[in-house]
Amino acid sequence: MNQTNRYEERLGTDPMLPLVFKMALPAVAAQFVNLLYGIVDRIYIGHISGIGTDALAGVGVTTSMIVLISAFSSIVGAGGAPLAAIALGQGDRRRAGEILGNGFVLLILFALTTASLSYIFMEPLLLLTGASERTLPYAVDYLSVYLLGTVFVELSTGLNTFINCQGRPTIAMYSVLIGAVLNIILDPIFIFVFDMGVKGAAWATILSQACSAAWVLGFLFSDKATLPLEKRYMKADRKIVLSMLALGASPFIMASTESLVGFVLNGSLKLFGDIYVSALAVLQSAMQFASVPLVGFAQGFVPIVSYNYGHGDKRRVKECFRIALVVMFSFNLVLMLFMICFPAFVAAAFTDDARLIETVRWTMPLFLAGMTIFGLQRACQNMFVALGQAKVSIFIALLRKVFLLVPLALILPRFMGVSGVYAAEAISDGTAAICCTLVFFWQFPKILKRMPLRS
């Protein structure tokens, strides 16, 4: 076997169960630690003496803009990488290289555009997402520094999945671990030792992300990469860009609608008081403890499915999906039930404000109820992306947040008060998970019938 292709070819030959975990566990570990980027920021910020609760609310409302900016990287990372893996499975290395090169150029353009627009419209957007006179200064302090590192965010998250599709999950894991560990170390130094407060948390984050980006680019430009980033493939190709945009639209919508939801939820909660905005920041952080590892697991199994789909091996595609469905559903269910049963314990990690802990105690079970079955949607939706099914993926992405959550978040508070805002999340999550699962099991056999037979 050619040494250059050895890592990729194991995607189509190794026993499936160990292969899935070999590919997924480094990504899960990396995403778990990466989760600490935001979580550690909020834990430290929430414990700043005298201003912790207001500062936490301020940083919380920046989440919508940060998520929207980061979502653009998913167009390349979650849209381009599966296409590159399919091309590798088909033996078309030139096309895979062109996808990577075009993705790199797109990420640079996304970074420059989103950072510039965010700076120009920063305060109006923050007010729209729920910032008040008390919390706006903290939001501006954090975001104005964070935006300086936009290009690092786009490159590190958008290109890291291309390392995974080469069958190198450990290398991809290191890129995340480097940034996350640095962030954990630098946060208390910048916030407390240098007495920089909220700005210190932002500086710690962008410096850490810069190191992650350097690691990713260092590998992709090296001769260790089986699919290297080459200048000759960076010339824009309309067909490749459009194919990435089509498949990447689903993960982009799924990520960016989190931002839209932040605008709607924070805007609704602001009417009831800043304490509920602070509570939402805690609730969304808690939700990430389950959703982010699922993202990591998907980063592990999607390249396997895409490669074998391109290679024409139906058996391995179905086997990989069965493993992913069981693991993602079970993990998500157990973690959600734990947080629903012990909400005050979770809240205490973020704040020592008794009023905020009490607010989280009664809102968390309501907010997370629909998330108990959300592992089903994560597995099925990522399978659609892995199989290159752009149209269905886009519909599923729009269903949960745009068609369900936004209308519910605007309507239910009229009848249920502040509880209606949190109930909207639960109803939309549960409904979308059921619909996505039903659509997948209806479409999956049809997709397999259209799949070319293995040569």
Solvent accessible surface area in square Angstrom, and as a share of the most:
residue,aa,sasa,rsa
1,M,157,0.70
2,N,91,0.47
3,Q,116,0.52
4,T,71,0.41
5,N,34,0.17
6,R,96,0.35
7,Y,52,0.20
8,E,5,0.02
9,E,55,0.25
10,R,46,0.17
11,L,0,0.00
12,G,6,0.06
13,T,88,0.51
14,D,36,0.19
15,P,96,0.60
16,M,5,0.02
17,L,98,0.49
18,P,75,0.47
19,L,1,0.00
20,V,0,0.00
21,F,65,0.27
22,K,97,0.41
23,M,0,0.00
24,A,0,0.00
25,L,97,0.48
26,P,19,0.12
27,A,6,0.04
28,V,25,0.14
29,A,43,0.33
30,A,2,0.02
31,Q,19,0.09
32,F,72,0.30
33,V,32,0.19
34,N,38,0.19
35,L,9,0.05
36,L,51,0.25
37,Y,29,0.11
38,G,33,0.31
39,I,3,0.01
40,V,14,0.08
41,D,2,0.01
42,R,19,0.07
43,I,52,0.26
44,Y,60,0.23
45,I,0,0.00
46,G,6,0.06
47,H,75,0.34
48,I,24,0.12
49,S,107,0.69
50,G,85,0.82
51,I,61,0.31
52,G,6,0.06
53,T,38,0.22
54,D,27,0.14
55,A,0,0.00
56,L,0,0.00
57,A,1,0.00
58,G,0,0.00
59,V,6,0.04
60,G,4,0.04
61,V,1,0.00
62,T,1,0.00
63,T,27,0.16
64,S,3,0.02
65,M,5,0.02
66,I,30,0.15
67,V,36,0.21
68,L,66,0.33
69,I,5,0.03
70,S,32,0.21
71,A,2,0.01
72,F,48,0.20
73,S,6,0.04
74,S,22,0.14
75,I,13,0.07
76,V,0,0.00
77,G,3,0.03
78,A,31,0.24
79,G,0,0.00
80,G,0,0.00
81,A,7,0.05
82,P,4,0.03
83,L,28,0.14
84,A,0,0.00
85,A,0,0.00
86,I,21,0.11
87,A,1,0.01
88,L,11,0.05
89,G,7,0.06
90,Q,114,0.51
91,G,57,0.55
92,D,59,0.30
93,R,82,0.30
94,R,146,0.53
95,R,83,0.30
96,A,0,0.00
97,G,3,0.03
98,E,34,0.15
99,I,0,0.00
100,L,0,0.00
101,G,0,0.00
102,N,4,0.02
103,G,0,0.00
104,F,34,0.14
105,V,46,0.26
106,L,21,0.10
107,L,0,0.00
108,I,53,0.27
109,L,97,0.48
110,F,29,0.12
111,A,2,0.01
112,L,111,0.55
113,T,73,0.42
114,T,13,0.08
115,A,16,0.13
116,S,60,0.39
117,L,91,0.45
118,S,10,0.07
119,Y,86,0.33
120,I,117,0.59
121,F,104,0.43
122,M,15,0.07
123,E,88,0.39
124,P,83,0.52
125,L,54,0.27
126,L,0,0.00
127,L,80,0.40
128,L,114,0.57
129,T,0,0.00
130,G,2,0.02
131,A,0,0.00
132,S,20,0.13
133,E,163,0.73
134,R,157,0.57
135,T,2,0.01
136,L,29,0.14
137,P,71,0.45
138,Y,46,0.17
139,A,0,0.00
140,V,35,0.20
141,D,49,0.25
142,Y,10,0.04
143,L,0,0.00
144,S,31,0.20
145,V,11,0.06
146,Y,10,0.04
147,L,3,0.01
148,L,99,0.49
149,G,0,0.00
150,T,3,0.02
151,V,48,0.28
152,F,69,0.29
153,V,6,0.03
154,E,0,0.00
155,L,12,0.06
156,S,11,0.07
157,T,63,0.37
158,G,0,0.00
159,L,0,0.00
160,N,14,0.07
161,T,19,0.11
162,F,0,0.00
163,I,0,0.00
164,N,4,0.02
165,C,1,0.01
166,Q,0,0.00
167,G,0,0.00
168,R,36,0.13
169,P,4,0.03
170,T,58,0.34
171,I,31,0.16
172,A,4,0.03
173,M,32,0.14
174,Y,91,0.35
175,S,2,0.01
176,V,19,0.11
177,L,41,0.20
178,I,58,0.29
179,G,0,0.00
180,A,0,0.00
181,V,71,0.41
182,L,56,0.28
183,N,0,0.00
184,I,55,0.28
185,I,91,0.46
186,L,37,0.18
187,D,0,0.00
188,P,38,0.24
189,I,60,0.30
190,F,28,0.12
191,I,4,0.02
192,F,95,0.40
193,V,107,0.62
194,F,117,0.49
195,D,123,0.64
196,M,71,0.32
197,G,17,0.17
198,V,8,0.05
199,K,86,0.37
200,G,0,0.00
201,A,0,0.00
202,A,0,0.00
203,W,82,0.29
204,A,0,0.00
205,T,4,0.03
206,I,8,0.04
207,L,76,0.38
208,S,0,0.00
209,Q,18,0.08
210,A,26,0.21
211,C,52,0.31
212,S,6,0.04
213,A,4,0.03
214,A,65,0.51
215,W,94,0.33
216,V,1,0.00
217,L,39,0.19
218,G,46,0.44
219,F,15,0.06
220,L,0,0.00
221,F,108,0.45
222,S,34,0.22
223,D,142,0.73
224,K,141,0.60
225,A,8,0.06
226,T,13,0.07
227,L,6,0.03
228,P,37,0.23
229,L,5,0.03
230,E,50,0.22
231,K,176,0.75
232,R,160,0.58
233,Y,18,0.07
234,M,39,0.18
235,K,171,0.72
236,A,77,0.60
237,D,52,0.27
238,R,183,0.67
239,K,157,0.67
240,I,4,0.02
241,V,29,0.16
242,L,86,0.43
243,S,32,0.21
244,M,0,0.00
245,L,66,0.33
246,A,46,0.36
247,L,4,0.02
248,G,0,0.00
249,A,22,0.17
250,S,0,0.00
251,P,20,0.12
252,F,41,0.17
253,I,27,0.14
254,M,22,0.10
255,A,30,0.23
256,S,14,0.09
257,T,9,0.05
258,E,52,0.23
259,S,2,0.01
260,L,72,0.36
261,V,2,0.01
262,G,2,0.02
263,F,33,0.14
264,V,22,0.13
265,L,1,0.00
266,N,5,0.02
267,G,27,0.26
268,S,13,0.08
269,L,0,0.00
270,K,73,0.31
271,L,151,0.75
272,F,84,0.35
273,G,25,0.24
274,D,37,0.19
275,I,12,0.06
276,Y,43,0.17
277,V,4,0.02
278,S,0,0.00
279,A,0,0.00
280,L,1,0.01
281,A,4,0.03
282,V,1,0.00
283,L,0,0.00
284,Q,36,0.16
285,S,0,0.00
286,A,0,0.00
287,M,18,0.08
288,Q,64,0.29
289,F,59,0.24
290,A,0,0.00
291,S,14,0.09
292,V,24,0.14
293,P,2,0.01
294,L,3,0.01
295,V,51,0.29
296,G,0,0.00
297,F,7,0.03
298,A,6,0.04
299,Q,42,0.18
300,G,0,0.00
301,F,0,0.00
302,V,17,0.10
303,P,9,0.06
304,I,0,0.00
305,V,0,0.00
306,S,0,0.00
307,Y,18,0.07
308,N,1,0.00
309,Y,37,0.14
310,G,11,0.10
311,H,68,0.30
312,G,4,0.04
313,D,10,0.05
314,K,56,0.24
315,R,147,0.54
316,R,10,0.04
317,V,0,0.00
318,K,81,0.34
319,E,44,0.20
320,C,0,0.00
321,F,8,0.03
322,R,139,0.51
323,I,25,0.13
324,A,0,0.00
325,L,34,0.17
326,V,98,0.56
327,V,39,0.23
328,M,1,0.00
329,F,61,0.25
330,S,50,0.33
331,F,70,0.29
332,N,0,0.00
333,L,53,0.26
334,V,103,0.59
335,L,42,0.21
336,M,0,0.00
337,L,83,0.41
338,F,88,0.37
339,M,5,0.02
340,I,38,0.19
341,C,85,0.51
342,F,111,0.46
343,P,14,0.09
344,A,40,0.31
345,F,144,0.60
346,V,15,0.09
347,A,0,0.00
348,A,52,0.40
349,A,51,0.39
350,F,3,0.01
351,T,3,0.02
352,D,111,0.57
353,D,43,0.22
354,A,81,0.63
355,R,163,0.60
356,L,0,0.00
357,I,38,0.19
358,E,82,0.37
359,T,9,0.05
360,V,0,0.00
361,R,107,0.39
362,W,87,0.30
363,T,0,0.00
364,M,0,0.00
365,P,44,0.28
366,L,56,0.28
367,F,2,0.01
368,L,0,0.00
369,A,48,0.37
370,G,9,0.09
371,M,1,0.00
372,T,24,0.14
373,I,48,0.24
374,F,1,0.00
375,G,0,0.00
376,L,39,0.19
377,Q,0,0.00
378,R,32,0.12
379,A,0,0.00
380,C,0,0.00
381,Q,5,0.02
382,N,30,0.15
383,M,0,0.00
384,F,0,0.00
385,V,9,0.05
386,A,0,0.00
387,L,2,0.01
388,G,30,0.29
389,Q,34,0.15
390,A,21,0.16
391,K,177,0.75
392,V,33,0.19
393,S,0,0.00
394,I,48,0.24
395,F,93,0.39
396,I,0,0.00
397,A,2,0.02
398,L,49,0.24
399,L,20,0.10
400,R,5,0.02
401,K,3,0.01
402,V,46,0.27
403,F,103,0.43
404,L,36,0.18
405,L,1,0.00
406,V,25,0.15
407,P,50,0.31
408,L,39,0.19
409,A,0,0.00
410,L,100,0.50
411,I,87,0.44
412,L,28,0.14
413,P,23,0.14
414,R,200,0.73
415,F,160,0.67
416,M,89,0.40
417,G,27,0.26
418,V,21,0.12
419,S,28,0.18
420,G,0,0.00
421,V,1,0.00
422,Y,1,0.00
423,A,6,0.04
424,A,0,0.00
425,E,4,0.02
426,A,11,0.09
427,I,82,0.42
428,S,0,0.00
429,D,0,0.00
430,G,11,0.11
431,T,52,0.30
432,A,0,0.00
433,A,0,0.00
434,I,92,0.47
435,C,45,0.27
436,C,0,0.00
437,T,21,0.12
438,L,121,0.60
439,V,32,0.19
440,F,0,0.00
441,F,102,0.42
442,W,156,0.55
443,Q,29,0.13
444,F,17,0.07
445,P,69,0.43
446,K,82,0.35
447,I,2,0.01
448,L,18,0.09
449,K,166,0.70
450,R,149,0.55
451,M,5,0.02
452,P,82,0.51
453,L,147,0.73
454,R,120,0.44
455,S,149,0.96
